[in-house]
Amino acid sequence: MPIDETLEFRPVRIAVLTISDSRSEADDRSGDKLVELLTDAGHVLAARAIIRDEGDLIVSRLHNWIDDAEVDVVITTGGTGVTGRDVTPEALHRLDGKDIPGFGELFRWLSYQKIGTSTIQSRACAVVTRGTYIFALPGSTGAVTDAWEGILSTQLDSRHKPCNFVELMPRLTE
């Protein structure tokens, strides 16, 4: 789908949340990759954090950013697998927002083309809550790159046609 170059690009303010029991700022490769991708695209890094795979911590951090007028979008990386410590999708559901089921479906379809049936282990998902989009991605650099390049780069570009998430932002809290 095309980008309409006659329209003005509107940068989006994006917070990046890495969810991991083992990563630190020194080795957060997926978080670093997301920051690189979003800033290279012209968006603004609104905030960044790393927290443990604990539902209450995830929900608390997301509520803080949802309530922050300087954050339009949150992208998380990590915690979307099927092990006992992977609780990111459950945390997003606790936010009482609207699911965006097509995001996870499209992510797995794109991922399938690269990693085959292993994509079935991903519970990538998205919600919109109180006017803030939240996209939960797996914790690998490949996954965040696939999600950005295959979905988010265009859906977070105000010039993308026939439609995009940015143009809906003013109406999300109606």
Secondary structure, 3 states (H helix, E strand, C coil): CCECCCCCCCCCEEEEEEECCCCCHHHCHHHHHHHHHHHHCCCEEEEEEEECCCHHHHHHHHHHHHCCCCCCEEEEECCCCCCCCCCHHHHHHCCCCEECHHHHHHHHHHHHHHHHHHHHHCCCEEEEECCEEEEEECCCHHHHHHHHHHHHHHHCCCCECCCCCHHHHHHCCC
